[in-house]
Amino acid sequence: MFRMLCSLQTLFVALLAAGPADAGESPGAGDAEPPRVLIYGASGRIGSKIVDEALMRGYEVSGVTRTTSRLDAYKGRIDVVVSDILDRDATRRLVSGFDTVIVSVGGTPTDRNPATYIAATAAESLIDVLTPMGEDGPRLIFVGNLFTLVYRDGKSLLELDHVKEDHPNLPMFEGHQIALDAFRASTIDWTIATPPNGLRLEGRTGRVRWGGDELLRDPDGAPSQISREDFAYAIFEEIEEPRYRRTRFNVAR
C-alpha cells in the first residue's frame, strides 16, 4: 500500500510539472507571441465584427480608421491607427511586421467611374505596396462584393445585366470587379472573402457553408444569408486553416 501511495504521489507531481494540455488553445495562448492582424475599416459594420472575432481568438489587433472616436469602445484592447489606405508610404510602414492584413472598406460611390471607387483604388495601392515585399509580406484578406460572383451559366450578376445602368451602386459593383481582376493579375498572397446576398441574420453560430466562385444558394434556390459575426468567423477560419489562397470564397449560414 505504501509503495502504491508513493507511485501515485510521483504521478501527481509529474502531472503538475507538465502543465495544461496544448489542445484547443487559441493562437495567442501560452508563451508564444500572438499573431498580429491589421484591420482597415475597423470601425465599419463588418470591420467591427472582424475586430471582435480577432480579440476573441487572442490576436494582437491594430485597427485603421479615419476617425478615432469610432473605435472608442476598443480603447485599451486594440492599437488604433489613423491612416488612409491610398497613402502608399503610410500603408507600407503600417503593414510591415503583421501576419495578416484584412481590408473591409466601402461606401457610396461619389461618381460614376468604377476605377475611382475605393475597392479598385485600395486594391491598386495594396498591390503596389505588397508586391515588392514578396514572401516577407503579410497575407491579404479583402472583403469583396457578391455581384462579382458567378450566378448562372458561368457568368456573374454584372455580366448577366442584373444591374441597370442607372443603378446608384453600379460603380461599386464594377469597382469590386476591377479589384478582383487586379488581384488575379498580381503575385501577392491575397484572398477575397465575399458575403452572400444579405447580412441580415444575427449572432455568431460558428456554423457556415463554404463556396468558391459561385454564389451560394439556399435549398429552395433563394440567395443565401449570413450574419456579420459568422462572416467574421469564416474569415479567421480561413486565416488559420487556409483553403482559398490567391482566389476567393463566399460563405452562408
BAMAR-719811 format. One record per residue (C-alpha): residue in three letters; x, y, z. Coordinates in nm, 3 decimals, always signed. Example, Ala and Ser with C-alpha at 12.3 -4.5 7.8 and 13.67 -1.06 7.14 Angstrom:
+-----+---------+---------+---------+
: res :      px :      py :      pz :
+-----+---------+---------+---------+
: ALA :  +1.230 :  -0.450 :  +0.780 :
: SER :  +1.367 :  -0.106 :  +0.714 :
+-----+---------+---------+---------+
END
This chain:
+-----+---------+---------+---------+
: res :      px :      py :      pz :
+-----+---------+---------+---------+
: MET :  +0.000 :  +0.000 :  +0.000 :
: PHE :  +0.283 :  +0.238 :  +0.092 :
: ARG :  +0.453 :  +0.168 :  -0.242 :
: MET :  +0.127 :  +0.239 :  -0.429 :
: LEU :  +0.079 :  +0.572 :  -0.248 :
: CYS :  +0.434 :  +0.676 :  -0.340 :
: SER :  +0.370 :  +0.590 :  -0.704 :
: LEU :  +0.051 :  +0.796 :  -0.709 :
: GLN :  +0.229 :  +1.089 :  -0.546 :
: THR :  +0.507 :  +1.072 :  -0.809 :
: LEU :  +0.249 :  +1.067 :  -1.090 :
: PHE :  +0.063 :  +1.365 :  -0.940 :
: VAL :  +0.383 :  +1.572 :  -0.918 :
: ALA :  +0.470 :  +1.484 :  -1.279 :
: LEU :  +0.126 :  +1.598 :  -1.399 :
: LEU :  +0.163 :  +1.930 :  -1.218 :
: ALA :  +0.502 :  +1.988 :  -1.376 :
: ALA :  +0.369 :  +1.909 :  -1.724 :
: GLY :  +0.118 :  +2.194 :  -1.709 :
: PRO :  -0.209 :  +2.221 :  -1.906 :
: ALA :  -0.259 :  +2.036 :  -2.233 :
: ASP :  -0.192 :  +2.217 :  -2.559 :
: ALA :  -0.506 :  +2.101 :  -2.736 :
: GLY :  -0.768 :  +2.366 :  -2.801 :
: GLU :  -0.552 :  +2.665 :  -2.720 :
: SER :  -0.611 :  +2.983 :  -2.917 :
: PRO :  -0.337 :  +3.115 :  -3.149 :
: GLY :  -0.230 :  +3.362 :  -2.881 :
: ALA :  -0.235 :  +3.121 :  -2.588 :
: GLY :  +0.071 :  +3.022 :  -2.389 :
: ASP :  +0.410 :  +3.185 :  -2.409 :
: ALA :  +0.412 :  +3.219 :  -2.791 :
: GLU :  +0.372 :  +3.564 :  -2.940 :
: PRO :  +0.010 :  +3.618 :  -3.052 :
: PRO :  -0.043 :  +3.657 :  -3.426 :
: ARG :  -0.074 :  +4.019 :  -3.538 :
: VAL :  -0.356 :  +4.140 :  -3.761 :
: LEU :  -0.406 :  +4.484 :  -3.915 :
: ILE :  -0.767 :  +4.571 :  -3.997 :
: TYR :  -0.860 :  +4.852 :  -4.236 :
: GLY :  -1.217 :  +4.969 :  -4.188 :
: ALA :  -1.216 :  +4.850 :  -3.827 :
: SER :  -1.498 :  +5.085 :  -3.728 :
: GLY :  -1.737 :  +4.969 :  -4.001 :
: ARG :  -2.033 :  +4.736 :  -3.967 :
: ILE :  -1.834 :  +4.438 :  -4.093 :
: GLY :  -1.494 :  +4.561 :  -3.975 :
: SER :  -1.604 :  +4.592 :  -3.613 :
: LYS :  -1.720 :  +4.228 :  -3.612 :
: ILE :  -1.382 :  +4.130 :  -3.756 :
: VAL :  -1.216 :  +4.313 :  -3.466 :
: ASP :  -1.442 :  +4.131 :  -3.217 :
: GLU :  -1.355 :  +3.792 :  -3.367 :
: ALA :  -0.983 :  +3.868 :  -3.365 :
: LEU :  -0.991 :  +3.965 :  -2.998 :
: MET :  -1.195 :  +3.658 :  -2.912 :
: ARG :  -0.926 :  +3.440 :  -3.071 :
: GLY :  -0.638 :  +3.610 :  -2.891 :
: TYR :  -0.490 :  +3.812 :  -3.176 :
: GLU :  -0.293 :  +4.132 :  -3.134 :
: VAL :  -0.511 :  +4.381 :  -3.323 :
: SER :  -0.439 :  +4.715 :  -3.487 :
: GLY :  -0.744 :  +4.891 :  -3.628 :
: VAL :  -0.712 :  +5.151 :  -3.901 :
: THR :  -0.971 :  +5.425 :  -3.921 :
: ARG :  -1.005 :  +5.784 :  -4.031 :
: THR :  -1.188 :  +5.886 :  -3.711 :
: THR :  -1.050 :  +5.756 :  -3.380 :
: SER :  -1.371 :  +5.829 :  -3.188 :
: ARG :  -1.547 :  +5.549 :  -3.376 :
: LEU :  -1.318 :  +5.298 :  -3.206 :
: ASP :  -1.352 :  +5.434 :  -2.851 :
: ALA :  -1.526 :  +5.111 :  -2.747 :
: TYR :  -1.199 :  +4.922 :  -2.806 :
: LYS :  -0.978 :  +5.159 :  -2.609 :
: GLY :  -0.704 :  +4.966 :  -2.432 :
: ARG :  -0.777 :  +4.647 :  -2.626 :
: ILE :  -0.650 :  +4.735 :  -2.973 :
: ASP :  -0.397 :  +4.973 :  -3.123 :
: VAL :  -0.592 :  +5.245 :  -3.305 :
: VAL :  -0.423 :  +5.392 :  -3.612 :
: VAL :  -0.540 :  +5.690 :  -3.818 :
: SER :  -0.436 :  +5.638 :  -4.178 :
: ASP :  -0.551 :  +5.629 :  -4.541 :
: ILE :  -0.515 :  +5.306 :  -4.737 :
: LEU :  -0.446 :  +5.509 :  -5.051 :
: ASP :  -0.137 :  +5.665 :  -4.892 :
: ARG :  +0.118 :  +5.413 :  -5.014 :
: ASP :  +0.403 :  +5.534 :  -4.793 :
: ALA :  +0.189 :  +5.516 :  -4.481 :
: THR :  +0.048 :  +5.177 :  -4.582 :
: ARG :  +0.397 :  +5.043 :  -4.645 :
: ARG :  +0.505 :  +5.143 :  -4.294 :
: LEU :  +0.190 :  +5.004 :  -4.136 :
: VAL :  +0.174 :  +4.657 :  -4.290 :
: SER :  +0.534 :  +4.568 :  -4.209 :
: GLY :  +0.552 :  +4.314 :  -3.926 :
: PHE :  +0.193 :  +4.193 :  -3.948 :
: ASP :  +0.095 :  +3.835 :  -4.023 :
: THR :  -0.232 :  +3.930 :  -4.191 :
: VAL :  -0.392 :  +4.245 :  -4.327 :
: ILE :  -0.772 :  +4.250 :  -4.354 :
: VAL :  -0.939 :  +4.519 :  -4.565 :
: SER :  -1.309 :  +4.596 :  -4.524 :
: VAL :  -1.362 :  +4.933 :  -4.689 :
: GLY :  -1.657 :  +5.067 :  -4.882 :
: GLY :  -1.913 :  +5.338 :  -4.903 :
: THR :  -2.143 :  +5.506 :  -5.151 :
: PRO :  -1.981 :  +5.586 :  -5.487 :
: THR :  -1.902 :  +5.955 :  -5.529 :
: ASP :  -1.906 :  +5.943 :  -5.909 :
: ARG :  -1.992 :  +5.707 :  -6.196 :
: ASN :  -1.635 :  +5.597 :  -6.262 :
: PRO :  -1.577 :  +5.248 :  -6.113 :
: ALA :  -1.199 :  +5.291 :  -6.138 :
: THR :  -1.218 :  +5.561 :  -5.869 :
: TYR :  -1.429 :  +5.353 :  -5.629 :
: ILE :  -1.244 :  +5.267 :  -5.307 :
: ALA :  -1.232 :  +4.891 :  -5.374 :
: ALA :  -1.048 :  +4.947 :  -5.702 :
: THR :  -0.813 :  +5.216 :  -5.573 :
: ALA :  -0.740 :  +5.029 :  -5.248 :
: ALA :  -0.654 :  +4.713 :  -5.443 :
: GLU :  -0.414 :  +4.910 :  -5.662 :
: SER :  -0.248 :  +5.068 :  -5.359 :
: LEU :  -0.211 :  +4.736 :  -5.175 :
: ILE :  -0.066 :  +4.558 :  -5.478 :
: ASP :  +0.189 :  +4.838 :  -5.520 :
: VAL :  +0.287 :  +4.808 :  -5.153 :
: LEU :  +0.287 :  +4.430 :  -5.111 :
: THR :  +0.443 :  +4.319 :  -5.440 :
: PRO :  +0.800 :  +4.431 :  -5.357 :
: MET :  +0.772 :  +4.260 :  -5.017 :
: GLY :  +0.738 :  +3.919 :  -5.181 :
: GLU :  +0.716 :  +3.626 :  -4.938 :
: ASP :  +0.808 :  +3.857 :  -4.650 :
: GLY :  +0.481 :  +4.046 :  -4.690 :
: PRO :  +0.163 :  +3.972 :  -4.493 :
: ARG :  -0.128 :  +3.776 :  -4.626 :
: LEU :  -0.413 :  +3.995 :  -4.752 :
: ILE :  -0.782 :  +3.924 :  -4.689 :
: PHE :  -1.001 :  +4.164 :  -4.889 :
: VAL :  -1.379 :  +4.186 :  -4.838 :
: GLY :  -1.544 :  +4.162 :  -5.179 :
: ASN :  -1.890 :  +4.204 :  -5.330 :
: LEU :  -2.145 :  +3.939 :  -5.429 :
: PHE :  -2.219 :  +4.097 :  -5.769 :
: THR :  -1.883 :  +3.964 :  -5.893 :
: LEU :  -1.970 :  +3.603 :  -5.800 :
: VAL :  -2.077 :  +3.351 :  -6.064 :
: TYR :  -2.457 :  +3.343 :  -6.068 :
: ARG :  -2.560 :  +3.140 :  -6.374 :
: ASP :  -2.400 :  +2.987 :  -6.684 :
: GLY :  -2.053 :  +3.079 :  -6.564 :
: LYS :  -2.140 :  +3.449 :  -6.555 :
: SER :  -2.165 :  +3.699 :  -6.271 :
: LEU :  -2.464 :  +3.917 :  -6.190 :
: LEU :  -2.282 :  +4.203 :  -6.356 :
: GLU :  -2.224 :  +4.005 :  -6.675 :
: LEU :  -2.588 :  +3.894 :  -6.680 :
: ASP :  -2.702 :  +4.259 :  -6.673 :
: HIS :  -2.886 :  +4.218 :  -6.343 :
: VAL :  -2.789 :  +4.576 :  -6.258 :
: LYS :  -2.936 :  +4.867 :  -6.454 :
: GLU :  -2.702 :  +5.127 :  -6.597 :
: ASP :  -2.851 :  +5.399 :  -6.378 :
: HIS :  -2.827 :  +5.197 :  -6.054 :
: PRO :  -2.657 :  +5.421 :  -5.795 :
: ASN :  -2.428 :  +5.140 :  -5.678 :
: LEU :  -2.319 :  +5.015 :  -6.020 :
: PRO :  -1.975 :  +5.187 :  -5.985 :
: MET :  -1.930 :  +4.999 :  -5.655 :
: PHE :  -2.003 :  +4.660 :  -5.811 :
: GLU :  -1.779 :  +4.731 :  -6.110 :
: GLY :  -1.509 :  +4.868 :  -5.879 :
: HIS :  -1.500 :  +4.535 :  -5.697 :
: GLN :  -1.465 :  +4.357 :  -6.030 :
: ILE :  -1.167 :  +4.580 :  -6.111 :
: ALA :  -1.015 :  +4.486 :  -5.773 :
: LEU :  -1.070 :  +4.113 :  -5.836 :
: ASP :  -0.909 :  +4.134 :  -6.179 :
: ALA :  -0.613 :  +4.327 :  -6.035 :
: PHE :  -0.553 :  +4.070 :  -5.760 :
: ARG :  -0.571 :  +3.783 :  -6.009 :
: ALA :  -0.304 :  +3.950 :  -6.221 :
: SER :  -0.079 :  +4.015 :  -5.919 :
: THR :  +0.178 :  +3.798 :  -5.743 :
: ILE :  +0.079 :  +3.886 :  -5.384 :
: ASP :  -0.074 :  +3.647 :  -5.128 :
: TRP :  -0.442 :  +3.750 :  -5.147 :
: THR :  -0.786 :  +3.611 :  -5.069 :
: ILE :  -1.120 :  +3.779 :  -5.133 :
: ALA :  -1.386 :  +3.700 :  -4.872 :
: THR :  -1.731 :  +3.761 :  -5.021 :
: PRO :  -2.050 :  +3.789 :  -4.818 :
: PRO :  -2.368 :  +3.641 :  -4.969 :
: ASN :  -2.682 :  +3.826 :  -5.076 :
: GLY :  -2.760 :  +3.953 :  -4.729 :
: LEU :  -2.607 :  +4.015 :  -4.387 :
: ARG :  -2.942 :  +4.031 :  -4.212 :
: LEU :  -2.905 :  +3.738 :  -3.973 :
: GLU :  -2.792 :  +3.790 :  -3.615 :
: GLY :  -2.534 :  +3.633 :  -3.387 :
: ARG :  -2.230 :  +3.409 :  -3.406 :
: THR :  -2.308 :  +3.040 :  -3.454 :
: GLY :  -1.973 :  +2.918 :  -3.588 :
: ARG :  -2.164 :  +2.716 :  -3.850 :
: VAL :  -2.114 :  +2.822 :  -4.212 :
: ARG :  -2.135 :  +2.676 :  -4.562 :
: TRP :  -1.843 :  +2.740 :  -4.793 :
: GLY :  -1.836 :  +2.819 :  -5.163 :
: GLY :  -1.582 :  +2.937 :  -5.416 :
: ASP :  -1.662 :  +3.148 :  -5.721 :
: GLU :  -2.030 :  +3.052 :  -5.737 :
: LEU :  -2.286 :  +3.238 :  -5.526 :
: LEU :  -2.420 :  +3.008 :  -5.254 :
: ARG :  -2.795 :  +2.950 :  -5.251 :
: ASP :  -3.040 :  +2.802 :  -5.006 :
: PRO :  -3.203 :  +2.463 :  -5.083 :
: ASP :  -3.507 :  +2.645 :  -5.225 :
: GLY :  -3.285 :  +2.832 :  -5.470 :
: ALA :  -3.304 :  +3.165 :  -5.291 :
: PRO :  -2.979 :  +3.359 :  -5.237 :
: SER :  -2.825 :  +3.275 :  -4.900 :
: GLN :  -2.783 :  +3.487 :  -4.590 :
: ILE :  -2.532 :  +3.517 :  -4.307 :
: SER :  -2.468 :  +3.733 :  -4.001 :
: ARG :  -2.176 :  +3.973 :  -3.981 :
: GLU :  -2.050 :  +3.776 :  -3.682 :
: ASP :  -2.040 :  +3.448 :  -3.877 :
: PHE :  -1.881 :  +3.621 :  -4.174 :
: ALA :  -1.602 :  +3.740 :  -3.944 :
: TYR :  -1.579 :  +3.388 :  -3.800 :
: ALA :  -1.529 :  +3.248 :  -4.152 :
: ILE :  -1.252 :  +3.495 :  -4.229 :
: PHE :  -1.048 :  +3.376 :  -3.931 :
: GLU :  -1.119 :  +3.011 :  -4.008 :
: GLU :  -0.963 :  +3.076 :  -4.348 :
: ILE :  -0.668 :  +3.260 :  -4.193 :
: GLU :  -0.595 :  +2.974 :  -3.953 :
: GLU :  -0.665 :  +2.689 :  -4.198 :
: PRO :  -0.607 :  +2.834 :  -4.548 :
: ARG :  -0.800 :  +2.682 :  -4.837 :
: TYR :  -0.853 :  +2.980 :  -5.064 :
: ARG :  -0.513 :  +3.138 :  -5.127 :
: ARG :  -0.498 :  +3.356 :  -5.441 :
: THR :  -0.869 :  +3.303 :  -5.503 :
: ARG :  -1.197 :  +3.390 :  -5.333 :
: PHE :  -1.466 :  +3.232 :  -5.126 :
: ASN :  -1.820 :  +3.312 :  -5.019 :
: VAL :  -1.996 :  +3.182 :  -4.712 :
: ALA :  -2.350 :  +3.146 :  -4.588 :
: ARG :  -2.525 :  +3.003 :  -4.287 :
+-----+---------+---------+---------+
END
